[in-house]
Amino acid sequence: MRSIDLNGLTWRKSSYSNPDGGACLEVAEAVPSLTPVRDSKDTTRTPLLLSTAAWAAFVGGVRRGALPG
């Protein structure tokens, strides 16, 4: 398994996050072929590392309203 250094990444809040500070995701886009995703309320937890294809599919599902609630 390869090691990925996530220190120093620039995180941005997802535009689909709750504006009231509830369900908030942050993403970083500086890792080739991966999209790190974390909970903005607990940034000390290890981020999820999604393939760029998996992240694109997730965002597409959100846009279409196709994800289970």
ZALUMSE-135183 format. One line per field, with one value per residue (C-alpha): residue in one letter; z, y, x. Coordinates in nm, 3 decimals, always signed. Example, Ala and Ser with C-alpha at 12.3 -4.5 7.8 and 13.67 -1.06 7.14 Angstrom:
2
res A,S $
zz +0.780,+0.714 $
yy -0.450,-0.106 $
xx +1.230,+1.367 $
//
This chain:
69
res M,R,S,I,D,L,N,G,L,T,W,R,K,S,S,Y,S,N,P,D,G,G,A,C,L,E,V,A,E,A,V,P,S,L,T,P,V,R,D,S,K,D,T,T,R,T,P,L,L,L,S,T,A,A,W,A,A,F,V,G,G,V,R,R,G,A,L,P,G $
zz +0.000,-0.089,+0.165,+0.090,+0.267,+0.345,+0.541,+0.393,+0.172,+0.106,+0.203,+0.078,+0.196,-0.055,-0.215,-0.122,+0.251,+0.491,+0.516,+0.884,+0.989,+1.010,+0.756,+0.611,+0.384,+0.289,-0.011,-0.125,-0.489,-0.490,-0.477,-0.822,-0.899,-0.549,-0.379,-0.002,+0.179,+0.547,+0.801,+0.857,+1.216,+1.306,+1.099,+1.322,+1.184,+0.893,+0.562,+0.320,+0.002,-0.296,-0.653,-0.876,-1.059,-0.732,-0.624,-0.963,-0.939,-0.585,-0.686,-0.994,-0.773,-0.541,-0.835,-0.968,-0.623,-0.674,-0.341,-0.060,+0.220 $
yy +0.000,+0.342,+0.620,+0.949,+1.266,+1.468,+1.738,+2.083,+2.019,+2.306,+2.204,+2.369,+2.322,+2.143,+2.363,+2.093,+2.126,+2.259,+2.639,+2.632,+2.431,+2.096,+1.830,+1.972,+1.805,+1.940,+1.822,+1.863,+1.834,+1.830,+1.452,+1.290,+1.038,+1.073,+1.309,+1.333,+1.403,+1.490,+1.606,+1.979,+1.948,+1.696,+1.763,+1.542,+1.225,+1.048,+1.164,+0.924,+0.880,+0.837,+0.777,+1.072,+0.852,+0.759,+1.125,+1.229,+0.958,+1.070,+1.436,+1.337,+1.142,+1.440,+1.669,+1.430,+1.374,+1.001,+0.923,+0.755,+0.993 $
xx +0.000,+0.139,+0.167,-0.005,+0.100,-0.215,-0.032,-0.048,-0.351,-0.587,-0.939,-1.256,-1.611,-1.830,-2.093,-2.345,-2.272,-2.531,-2.483,-2.590,-2.284,-2.460,-2.365,-2.043,-1.793,-1.455,-1.259,-0.900,-0.806,-0.426,-0.380,-0.345,-0.624,-0.777,-1.020,-0.972,-1.300,-1.341,-1.597,-1.542,-1.666,-1.394,-1.085,-0.868,-1.027,-0.864,-1.017,-1.180,-0.978,-1.206,-1.099,-1.175,-1.429,-1.605,-1.617,-1.756,-2.023,-2.115,-2.142,-2.345,-2.584,-2.624,-2.697,-2.960,-3.109,-3.046,-2.884,-3.074,-3.164 $
//
